[in-house]
Amino acid sequence: MDARRDMLAGRVAVVTGSSRGLGFAMARVLGRHGASVVLASRSDADVAAAVERLRTEGIEASGRRCDMAELADVEALREEALAHGTLDIWVNNAGASGVYGPTASTPVEDFARVVRTNILGTFHGSRVALPVFLGQGHGDLVNVYGQGDQGPVALQNAYASSKRWVRQFTETLRAETKNSGVRVHGMNPGLVITDMLGQRHVTGGVRAAPRRAAGRRRPVGSDPGSRRTTPAAPRHLRCRRVPRPHQGDPGGTGHTQPADRTPPPPQPNAHERHRP
Ligand SMILES: NC(=O)c1ccc[n+]([C@@H]2O[C@H](COP(=O)([O-])OP(=O)(O)OC[C@H]3O[C@@H](n4cnc5c(N)ncnc54)[C@H](OP(=O)(O)O)[C@@H]3O)[C@@H](O)[C@H]2O)c1
């Protein structure tokens, strides 16, 4: 085992929302550095497949189904981790995107879905991990920010405001745990092509961005009042970081620029430009 691989040997790390996308990538990196990783999402089958994939790479992995909006699920996830003997790292990564559109026409259930995953889920994860960390005098809690964490984003109020909340919540936790030995981190990965980007919906009354601004994105689907703006990303692109032409990341870490660069939202009142 090399030094890099050894760095997290003996540690147990939980990554929520890790059946795909960024969560899976983070679990893999933690595992490659020697941690025993515990994966989770709302799909038993997807978790099992992700665990199997990591095991074939020689990573010690386990997992379970967990809806972050359900406290009992999140407590069970913590127990799954503790069954490995310890809990050292907890990453609140699970996230849901909202619809593009004016808040005034945002479906209530869509707003609630974002709040339940991004806000309640981050609270639940922190609420179950921190008592363990504080009790043992160490542990790393990581919360994942996103677009809107530093200010308003028109037409993405649910998602953007939830990420603003995650930032403030995280900074508050950091203040509360000062000098406890527990480290609380917040990070914004920047724009990464994952399923999340392929699952955006536009509410009725909102029109798509001109082709020039939207790049190669094309709307698919045609349910009235809600339409998909992009097809699901192909599998091989499901976690690809998008380079930033004017803001370099010389270290290639993905963490040098805090603001993410989600493509510009659709402009209001241009249905007629929204072509398949
Ligand atoms: N992609 C980007 O450009 C970008 C930029 C900035 C920040 N982020 C943030 O990074 C995080 C991961 O995003 P991603 O792009 O990797 O998304 P993704 O590909 O859609 O993956 C989301 C993961 O979370 C799980 N999940 C969703 N809701 C859940 C819930 N209620 N409980 C448990 N698991 C849940 C999903 O599995 P199930 O649906 O099967 O549960 C999946 O494993 C999110 O917090 C997102 O806001 C992403």
The ligand as an SDF file (V2000), in Angstrom:
LIG
                    3D

 48 52  0  0  0  0  0  0  0  0999 V2000
  -23.3760   18.8220  -10.6930 N   0  0  0  0  0  0  0  0  0  0  0  0
  -23.0410   20.0770  -10.4550 C   0  0  0  0  0  0  0  0  0  0  0  0
  -22.6500   20.8380  -11.3460 O   0  0  0  0  0  0  0  0  0  0  0  0
  -23.1000   20.6190   -9.0380 C   0  0  0  0  0  0  0  0  0  0  0  0
  -22.6080   21.9140   -8.8060 C   0  0  0  0  0  0  0  0  0  0  0  0
  -22.6250   22.4110   -7.5070 C   0  0  0  0  0  0  0  0  0  0  0  0
  -23.1080   21.6390   -6.4750 C   0  0  0  0  0  0  0  0  0  0  0  0
  -23.5930   20.3890   -6.7220 N   0  0  0  0  0  0  0  0  0  0  0  0
  -24.1050   19.6300   -5.5890 C   0  0  0  0  0  0  0  0  0  0  0  0
  -23.4050   18.3880   -5.5260 O   0  0  0  0  0  0  0  0  0  0  0  0
  -24.2420   17.3840   -4.9420 C   0  0  0  0  0  0  0  0  0  0  0  0
  -24.2950   16.1570   -5.8510 C   0  0  0  0  0  0  0  0  0  0  0  0
  -24.8040   16.5670   -7.1080 O   0  0  0  0  0  0  0  0  0  0  0  0
  -24.7300   15.6380   -8.4090 P   0  0  0  0  0  0  0  0  0  0  0  0
  -24.6190   16.5700   -9.5480 O   0  0  0  0  0  0  0  0  0  0  0  0
  -23.7390   14.5580   -8.2240 O   0  0  0  0  0  0  0  0  0  0  0  0
  -26.2190   15.0300   -8.4190 O   0  0  0  0  0  0  0  0  0  0  0  0
  -26.7840   13.6490   -9.0190 P   0  0  0  0  0  0  0  0  0  0  0  0
  -25.8880   13.1120  -10.0670 O   0  0  0  0  0  0  0  0  0  0  0  0
  -28.2040   13.9260   -9.3510 O   0  0  0  0  0  0  0  0  0  0  0  0
  -26.6980   12.6530   -7.7690 O   0  0  0  0  0  0  0  0  0  0  0  0
  -27.4640   12.9240   -6.6330 C   0  0  0  0  0  0  0  0  0  0  0  0
  -27.3290   11.7720   -5.6620 C   0  0  0  0  0  0  0  0  0  0  0  0
  -28.1050   12.0790   -4.5040 O   0  0  0  0  0  0  0  0  0  0  0  0
  -29.0740   11.0330   -4.3050 C   0  0  0  0  0  0  0  0  0  0  0  0
  -30.2500   11.6320   -3.6840 N   0  0  0  0  0  0  0  0  0  0  0  0
  -31.0900   12.5560   -4.1950 C   0  0  0  0  0  0  0  0  0  0  0  0
  -32.0300   12.8620   -3.2990 N   0  0  0  0  0  0  0  0  0  0  0  0
  -31.7860   12.1190   -2.1900 C   0  0  0  0  0  0  0  0  0  0  0  0
  -32.4080   11.9790   -0.9270 C   0  0  0  0  0  0  0  0  0  0  0  0
  -33.5200   12.6530   -0.6040 N   0  0  0  0  0  0  0  0  0  0  0  0
  -31.8530   11.1270   -0.0390 N   0  0  0  0  0  0  0  0  0  0  0  0
  -30.7640   10.4080   -0.3490 C   0  0  0  0  0  0  0  0  0  0  0  0
  -30.1330   10.4870   -1.5290 N   0  0  0  0  0  0  0  0  0  0  0  0
  -30.6470   11.3330   -2.4330 C   0  0  0  0  0  0  0  0  0  0  0  0
  -29.2820   10.4360   -5.6960 C   0  0  0  0  0  0  0  0  0  0  0  0
  -29.7660    9.0970   -5.6770 O   0  0  0  0  0  0  0  0  0  0  0  0
  -31.3470    8.7740   -5.5930 P   0  0  0  0  0  0  0  0  0  0  0  0
  -32.0470    9.7710   -6.4640 O   0  0  0  0  0  0  0  0  0  0  0  0
  -31.4520    7.3570   -6.0790 O   0  0  0  0  0  0  0  0  0  0  0  0
  -31.7140    8.9080   -4.1550 O   0  0  0  0  0  0  0  0  0  0  0  0
  -27.8540   10.4520   -6.2120 C   0  0  0  0  0  0  0  0  0  0  0  0
  -27.1010    9.3980   -5.6760 O   0  0  0  0  0  0  0  0  0  0  0  0
  -25.6040   18.0440   -4.7240 C   0  0  0  0  0  0  0  0  0  0  0  0
  -25.7130   18.4990   -3.3940 O   0  0  0  0  0  0  0  0  0  0  0  0
  -25.5760   19.2400   -5.6830 C   0  0  0  0  0  0  0  0  0  0  0  0
  -26.4310   20.2780   -5.2660 O   0  0  0  0  0  0  0  0  0  0  0  0
  -23.5950   19.8610   -7.9810 C   0  0  0  0  0  0  0  0  0  0  0  0
  1  2  1  0
  2  3  2  0
  2  4  1  0
  4  5  1  0
  4 48  2  0
  5  6  2  0
  6  7  1  0
  7  8  2  0
  8  9  1  0
  8 48  1  0
  9 10  1  0
  9 46  1  0
 10 11  1  0
 11 12  1  0
 11 44  1  0
 12 13  1  0
 13 14  1  0
 14 15  2  0
 14 16  1  0
 14 17  1  0
 17 18  1  0
 18 19  2  0
 18 20  1  0
 18 21  1  0
 21 22  1  0
 22 23  1  0
 23 24  1  0
 23 42  1  0
 24 25  1  0
 25 26  1  0
 25 36  1  0
 26 27  1  0
 26 35  1  0
 27 28  2  0
 28 29  1  0
 29 30  1  0
 29 35  2  0
 30 31  1  0
 30 32  2  0
 32 33  1  0
 33 34  2  0
 34 35  1  0
 36 37  1  0
 36 42  1  0
 37 38  1  0
 38 39  2  0
 38 40  1  0
 38 41  1  0
 42 43  1  0
 44 45  1  0
 44 46  1  0
 46 47  1  0
M  CHG  2   8   1  16  -1
M  END
$$$$
